[in-house]
């Protein structure tokens, strides 16, 4: 399921990366972004390593993740 608000940035296609949630128009799973950031990779480094992913796509996912974490913690 594509998280609400990320439909323009992410895609699920059974023919692409085994149906993983990927950045729209790419074969890059969203989890690659989250895993790389967790390991200390910066935004610019990620964008250079995955040039098919746009800055706008990455920022949309990070903003969504931030909101989801705040909501889960009962914060605004």
KOLVO-402853 format. One record per residue: residue number from 1; residue in one letter; x, y, z of N, C-alpha, C in turn. Coordinates in nm, 2 decimals. Example, Ala and Ser with C-alpha at 12.3 -4.5 7.8 and 13.67 -1.06 7.14 Angstrom:
2
<atom pos="1" code="a" n_c1="1.32" n_c2="-0.57" n_c3="0.78" ca_c1="1.23" ca_c2="-0.45" ca_c3="0.78" c_c1="1.32" c_c2="-0.33" c_c3="0.78"/>
<atom pos="2" code="s" n_c1="1.28" n_c2="-0.22" n_c3="0.71" ca_c1="1.37" ca_c2="-0.11" ca_c3="0.71" c_c1="1.29" c_c2="0.00" c_c3="0.79"/>
# end
This chain:
76
<atom pos="1" code="x" n_c1="0.08" n_c2="-0.12" n_c3="0.00" ca_c1="0.00" ca_c2="0.00" ca_c3="0.00" c_c1="0.09" c_c2="0.12" c_c3="0.00"/>
<atom pos="2" code="x" n_c1="0.05" n_c2="0.22" n_c3="-0.09" ca_c1="0.13" ca_c2="0.34" ca_c3="-0.09" c_c1="0.07" c_c2="0.44" c_c3="0.01"/>
<atom pos="3" code="x" n_c1="0.16" n_c2="0.49" n_c3="0.10" ca_c1="0.11" ca_c2="0.58" ca_c3="0.20" c_c1="0.04" c_c2="0.70" c_c3="0.14"/>
<atom pos="4" code="x" n_c1="-0.07" n_c2="0.74" n_c3="0.21" ca_c1="-0.15" ca_c2="0.85" ca_c3="0.16" c_c1="-0.06" c_c2="0.98" c_c3="0.15"/>
<atom pos="5" code="x" n_c1="-0.07" n_c2="1.04" n_c3="0.04" ca_c1="0.01" ca_c2="1.17" ca_c3="0.02" c_c1="0.14" c_c2="1.14" c_c3="-0.06"/>
<atom pos="6" code="x" n_c1="0.17" n_c2="1.01" n_c3="-0.07" ca_c1="0.30" ca_c2="0.98" ca_c3="-0.15" c_c1="0.27" c_c2="0.91" c_c3="-0.28"/>
<atom pos="7" code="x" n_c1="0.14" n_c2="0.92" n_c3="-0.32" ca_c1="0.11" ca_c2="0.85" ca_c3="-0.45" c_c1="0.18" c_c2="0.90" c_c3="-0.57"/>
<atom pos="8" code="x" n_c1="0.22" n_c2="1.03" n_c3="-0.57" ca_c1="0.29" ca_c2="1.09" ca_c3="-0.68" c_c1="0.44" c_c2="1.06" c_c3="-0.68"/>
<atom pos="9" code="x" n_c1="0.49" n_c2="1.01" n_c3="-0.56" ca_c1="0.63" ca_c2="0.99" ca_c3="-0.55" c_c1="0.67" c_c2="0.84" c_c3="-0.54"/>
<atom pos="10" code="x" n_c1="0.58" n_c2="0.76" n_c3="-0.51" ca_c1="0.61" ca_c2="0.61" ca_c3="-0.49" c_c1="0.52" c_c2="0.53" c_c3="-0.58"/>
<atom pos="11" code="x" n_c1="0.56" n_c2="0.41" n_c3="-0.61" ca_c1="0.48" ca_c2="0.32" ca_c3="-0.69" c_c1="0.51" c_c2="0.17" c_c3="-0.65"/>
<atom pos="12" code="x" n_c1="0.40" n_c2="0.09" n_c3="-0.67" ca_c1="0.42" ca_c2="-0.05" ca_c3="-0.64" c_c1="0.38" c_c2="-0.12" c_c3="-0.77"/>
<atom pos="13" code="x" n_c1="0.47" n_c2="-0.20" n_c3="-0.83" ca_c1="0.44" ca_c2="-0.27" ca_c3="-0.95" c_c1="0.50" c_c2="-0.41" c_c3="-0.93"/>
<atom pos="14" code="x" n_c1="0.42" n_c2="-0.51" n_c3="-0.95" ca_c1="0.47" ca_c2="-0.65" ca_c3="-0.93" c_c1="0.58" c_c2="-0.69" c_c3="-1.02"/>
<atom pos="15" code="x" n_c1="0.59" n_c2="-0.61" n_c3="-1.13" ca_c1="0.70" ca_c2="-0.64" ca_c3="-1.23" c_c1="0.83" c_c2="-0.57" c_c3="-1.20"/>
<atom pos="16" code="x" n_c1="0.83" n_c2="-0.48" n_c3="-1.10" ca_c1="0.94" ca_c2="-0.40" ca_c3="-1.07" c_c1="0.99" c_c2="-0.43" c_c3="-0.92"/>
<atom pos="17" code="x" n_c1="1.11" n_c2="-0.48" n_c3="-0.91" ca_c1="1.17" ca_c2="-0.51" ca_c3="-0.78" c_c1="1.07" c_c2="-0.59" c_c3="-0.69"/>
<atom pos="18" code="x" n_c1="1.01" n_c2="-0.70" n_c3="-0.75" ca_c1="0.93" ca_c2="-0.79" ca_c3="-0.68" c_c1="0.81" c_c2="-0.73" c_c3="-0.61"/>
<atom pos="19" code="x" n_c1="0.76" n_c2="-0.61" n_c3="-0.66" ca_c1="0.65" ca_c2="-0.55" ca_c3="-0.60" c_c1="0.68" c_c2="-0.46" c_c3="-0.48"/>
<atom pos="20" code="x" n_c1="0.81" n_c2="-0.43" n_c3="-0.46" ca_c1="0.85" ca_c2="-0.35" ca_c3="-0.34" c_c1="0.80" c_c2="-0.20" c_c3="-0.37"/>
<atom pos="21" code="x" n_c1="0.78" n_c2="-0.13" n_c3="-0.27" ca_c1="0.75" ca_c2="0.01" ca_c3="-0.28" c_c1="0.87" c_c2="0.09" c_c3="-0.33"/>
<atom pos="22" code="x" n_c1="0.86" n_c2="0.14" n_c3="-0.45" ca_c1="0.98" ca_c2="0.21" ca_c3="-0.51" c_c1="0.94" c_c2="0.35" c_c3="-0.54"/>
<atom pos="23" code="x" n_c1="1.05" n_c2="0.43" n_c3="-0.56" ca_c1="1.03" ca_c2="0.57" ca_c3="-0.61" c_c1="0.97" c_c2="0.56" c_c3="-0.75"/>
<atom pos="24" code="x" n_c1="0.87" n_c2="0.64" n_c3="-0.77" ca_c1="0.80" ca_c2="0.63" ca_c3="-0.90" c_c1="0.90" c_c2="0.66" c_c3="-1.01"/>
<atom pos="25" code="x" n_c1="0.89" n_c2="0.58" n_c3="-1.12" ca_c1="0.98" ca_c2="0.60" ca_c3="-1.23" c_c1="1.12" c_c2="0.54" c_c3="-1.22"/>
<atom pos="26" code="x" n_c1="1.14" n_c2="0.47" n_c3="-1.11" ca_c1="1.27" ca_c2="0.41" ca_c3="-1.08" c_c1="1.26" c_c2="0.26" c_c3="-1.04"/>
<atom pos="27" code="x" n_c1="1.37" n_c2="0.20" n_c3="-1.02" ca_c1="1.38" ca_c2="0.07" ca_c3="-0.96" c_c1="1.44" c_c2="0.07" c_c3="-0.82"/>
<atom pos="28" code="x" n_c1="1.43" n_c2="0.19" n_c3="-0.76" ca_c1="1.49" ca_c2="0.21" ca_c3="-0.62" c_c1="1.38" c_c2="0.20" c_c3="-0.52"/>
<atom pos="29" code="x" n_c1="1.39" n_c2="0.10" n_c3="-0.43" ca_c1="1.30" ca_c2="0.08" ca_c3="-0.32" c_c1="1.31" c_c2="0.20" c_c3="-0.22"/>
<atom pos="30" code="x" n_c1="1.20" n_c2="0.24" n_c3="-0.17" ca_c1="1.20" ca_c2="0.34" ca_c3="-0.06" c_c1="1.29" c_c2="0.30" c_c3="0.05"/>
<atom pos="31" code="x" n_c1="1.29" n_c2="0.17" n_c3="0.09" ca_c1="1.37" ca_c2="0.13" ca_c3="0.20" c_c1="1.52" c_c2="0.15" c_c3="0.18"/>
<atom pos="32" code="x" n_c1="1.56" n_c2="0.16" n_c3="0.06" ca_c1="1.70" ca_c2="0.19" ca_c3="0.03" c_c1="1.74" c_c2="0.33" c_c3="0.09"/>
<atom pos="33" code="x" n_c1="1.65" n_c2="0.43" n_c3="0.07" ca_c1="1.67" ca_c2="0.56" ca_c3="0.13" c_c1="1.67" c_c2="0.55" c_c3="0.28"/>
<atom pos="34" code="x" n_c1="1.57" n_c2="0.49" n_c3="0.34" ca_c1="1.57" ca_c2="0.48" ca_c3="0.48" c_c1="1.69" c_c2="0.41" c_c3="0.54"/>
<atom pos="35" code="x" n_c1="1.73" n_c2="0.30" n_c3="0.48" ca_c1="1.84" ca_c2="0.22" ca_c3="0.53" c_c1="1.97" c_c2="0.31" c_c3="0.52"/>
<atom pos="36" code="x" n_c1="1.99" n_c2="0.37" n_c3="0.40" ca_c1="2.11" ca_c2="0.45" ca_c3="0.38" c_c1="2.12" c_c2="0.57" c_c3="0.48"/>
<atom pos="37" code="x" n_c1="2.01" n_c2="0.64" n_c3="0.50" ca_c1="2.01" ca_c2="0.75" ca_c3="0.60" c_c1="2.04" c_c2="0.69" c_c3="0.74"/>
<atom pos="38" code="x" n_c1="1.98" n_c2="0.58" n_c3="0.78" ca_c1="2.01" ca_c2="0.52" ca_c3="0.91" c_c1="2.15" c_c2="0.49" c_c3="0.92"/>
<atom pos="39" code="x" n_c1="2.22" n_c2="0.46" n_c3="0.81" ca_c1="2.36" ca_c2="0.43" ca_c3="0.82" c_c1="2.45" c_c2="0.55" c_c3="0.81"/>
<atom pos="40" code="x" n_c1="2.39" n_c2="0.67" n_c3="0.80" ca_c1="2.47" ca_c2="0.79" ca_c3="0.81" c_c1="2.49" c_c2="0.86" c_c3="0.67"/>
<atom pos="41" code="x" n_c1="2.43" n_c2="0.81" n_c3="0.57" ca_c1="2.44" ca_c2="0.88" ca_c3="0.44" c_c1="2.36" c_c2="1.00" c_c3="0.44"/>
<atom pos="42" code="x" n_c1="2.42" n_c2="1.11" n_c3="0.38" ca_c1="2.35" ca_c2="1.24" ca_c3="0.37" c_c1="2.26" c_c2="1.24" c_c3="0.25"/>
<atom pos="43" code="x" n_c1="2.18" n_c2="1.34" n_c3="0.24" ca_c1="2.09" ca_c2="1.36" ca_c3="0.13" c_c1="2.16" c_c2="1.38" c_c3="0.00"/>
<atom pos="44" code="x" n_c1="2.26" n_c2="1.46" n_c3="-0.01" ca_c1="2.33" ca_c2="1.48" ca_c3="-0.13" c_c1="2.40" c_c2="1.36" c_c3="-0.18"/>
<atom pos="45" code="x" n_c1="2.46" n_c2="1.29" n_c3="-0.09" ca_c1="2.53" ca_c2="1.16" ca_c3="-0.12" c_c1="2.43" c_c2="1.06" c_c3="-0.18"/>
<atom pos="46" code="x" n_c1="2.31" n_c2="1.05" n_c3="-0.12" ca_c1="2.21" ca_c2="0.96" ca_c3="-0.17" c_c1="2.17" c_c2="1.00" c_c3="-0.31"/>
<atom pos="47" code="x" n_c1="2.14" n_c2="1.13" n_c3="-0.33" ca_c1="2.10" ca_c2="1.17" ca_c3="-0.46" c_c1="2.21" c_c2="1.15" c_c3="-0.57"/>
<atom pos="48" code="x" n_c1="2.33" n_c2="1.16" n_c3="-0.53" ca_c1="2.44" ca_c2="1.12" ca_c3="-0.63" c_c1="2.45" c_c2="0.97" c_c3="-0.65"/>
<atom pos="49" code="x" n_c1="2.42" n_c2="0.89" n_c3="-0.55" ca_c1="2.43" ca_c2="0.75" ca_c3="-0.57" c_c1="2.31" c_c2="0.69" c_c3="-0.64"/>
<atom pos="50" code="x" n_c1="2.20" n_c2="0.76" n_c3="-0.63" ca_c1="2.07" ca_c2="0.72" ca_c3="-0.70" c_c1="2.02" c_c2="0.83" c_c3="-0.78"/>
<atom pos="51" code="x" n_c1="2.08" n_c2="0.87" n_c3="-0.89" ca_c1="2.04" ca_c2="0.98" ca_c3="-0.97" c_c1="1.90" c_c2="0.97" c_c3="-1.03"/>
<atom pos="52" code="x" n_c1="1.84" n_c2="0.85" n_c3="-1.04" ca_c1="1.71" ca_c2="0.84" ca_c3="-1.09" c_c1="1.60" c_c2="0.89" c_c3="-0.99"/>
<atom pos="53" code="x" n_c1="1.64" n_c2="0.91" n_c3="-0.87" ca_c1="1.55" ca_c2="0.95" ca_c3="-0.76" c_c1="1.56" c_c2="1.10" c_c3="-0.75"/>
<atom pos="54" code="x" n_c1="1.45" n_c2="1.17" n_c3="-0.75" ca_c1="1.46" ca_c2="1.32" ca_c3="-0.74" c_c1="1.46" c_c2="1.37" c_c3="-0.60"/>
<atom pos="55" code="x" n_c1="1.52" n_c2="1.49" n_c3="-0.58" ca_c1="1.52" ca_c2="1.55" ca_c3="-0.45" c_c1="1.38" c_c2="1.57" c_c3="-0.40"/>
<atom pos="56" code="x" n_c1="1.29" n_c2="1.60" n_c3="-0.48" ca_c1="1.15" ca_c2="1.62" ca_c3="-0.44" c_c1="1.09" c_c2="1.49" c_c3="-0.39"/>
<atom pos="57" code="x" n_c1="1.12" n_c2="1.38" n_c3="-0.45" ca_c1="1.07" ca_c2="1.25" ca_c3="-0.41" c_c1="1.13" c_c2="1.22" c_c3="-0.27"/>
<atom pos="58" code="x" n_c1="1.26" n_c2="1.24" n_c3="-0.25" ca_c1="1.32" ca_c2="1.21" ca_c3="-0.12" c_c1="1.26" c_c2="1.29" c_c3="-0.01"/>
<atom pos="59" code="x" n_c1="1.25" n_c2="1.42" n_c3="-0.04" ca_c1="1.20" ca_c2="1.51" ca_c3="0.06" c_c1="1.05" c_c2="1.48" c_c3="0.10"/>
<atom pos="60" code="x" n_c1="0.97" n_c2="1.44" n_c3="0.00" ca_c1="0.84" ca_c2="1.40" ca_c3="0.03" c_c1="0.83" c_c2="1.28" c_c3="0.13"/>
<atom pos="61" code="x" n_c1="0.92" n_c2="1.18" n_c3="0.10" ca_c1="0.92" ca_c2="1.06" ca_c3="0.18" c_c1="0.97" c_c2="1.09" c_c3="0.32"/>
<atom pos="62" code="x" n_c1="1.07" n_c2="1.17" n_c3="0.33" ca_c1="1.13" ca_c2="1.21" ca_c3="0.47" c_c1="1.03" c_c2="1.29" c_c3="0.55"/>
<atom pos="63" code="x" n_c1="0.96" n_c2="1.38" n_c3="0.48" ca_c1="0.85" ca_c2="1.46" ca_c3="0.55" c_c1="0.74" c_c2="1.37" c_c3="0.60"/>
<atom pos="64" code="x" n_c1="0.70" n_c2="1.27" n_c3="0.51" ca_c1="0.60" ca_c2="1.18" ca_c3="0.55" c_c1="0.64" c_c2="1.10" c_c3="0.67"/>
<atom pos="65" code="x" n_c1="0.77" n_c2="1.05" n_c3="0.67" ca_c1="0.82" ca_c2="0.97" ca_c3="0.78" c_c1="0.82" c_c2="1.05" c_c3="0.91"/>
<atom pos="66" code="x" n_c1="0.86" n_c2="1.17" n_c3="0.90" ca_c1="0.87" ca_c2="1.26" ca_c3="1.02" c_c1="0.73" c_c2="1.28" c_c3="1.08"/>
<atom pos="67" code="x" n_c1="0.63" n_c2="1.30" n_c3="0.99" ca_c1="0.49" ca_c2="1.32" ca_c3="1.04" c_c1="0.44" c_c2="1.19" c_c3="1.11"/>
<atom pos="68" code="x" n_c1="0.47" n_c2="1.08" n_c3="1.04" ca_c1="0.43" ca_c2="0.95" ca_c3="1.09" c_c1="0.49" c_c2="0.92" c_c3="1.23"/>
<atom pos="69" code="x" n_c1="0.61" n_c2="0.95" n_c3="1.25" ca_c1="0.68" ca_c2="0.92" ca_c3="1.38" c_c1="0.62" c_c2="1.01" c_c3="1.48"/>
<atom pos="70" code="x" n_c1="0.60" n_c2="1.14" n_c3="1.45" ca_c1="0.54" ca_c2="1.23" ca_c3="1.55" c_c1="0.40" c_c2="1.19" c_c3="1.59"/>
<atom pos="71" code="x" n_c1="0.32" n_c2="1.15" n_c3="1.49" ca_c1="0.18" ca_c2="1.10" ca_c3="1.52" c_c1="0.19" c_c2="0.98" c_c3="1.61"/>
<atom pos="72" code="x" n_c1="0.28" n_c2="0.89" n_c3="1.58" ca_c1="0.29" ca_c2="0.76" ca_c3="1.65" c_c1="0.33" c_c2="0.79" c_c3="1.80"/>
<atom pos="73" code="x" n_c1="0.40" n_c2="0.90" n_c3="1.82" ca_c1="0.45" ca_c2="0.93" ca_c3="1.95" c_c1="0.35" c_c2="1.03" c_c3="2.02"/>
<atom pos="74" code="x" n_c1="0.24" n_c2="1.06" n_c3="1.95" ca_c1="0.14" ca_c2="1.15" ca_c3="2.01" c_c1="0.19" c_c2="1.30" c_c3="2.01"/>
<atom pos="75" code="x" n_c1="0.28" n_c2="1.33" n_c3="1.92" ca_c1="0.33" ca_c2="1.47" ca_c3="1.91" c_c1="0.27" c_c2="1.53" c_c3="1.78"/>
<atom pos="76" code="x" n_c1="0.27" n_c2="1.66" n_c3="1.78" ca_c1="0.22" ca_c2="1.73" ca_c3="1.66" c_c1="0.33" c_c2="1.78" c_c3="1.57"/>
# end
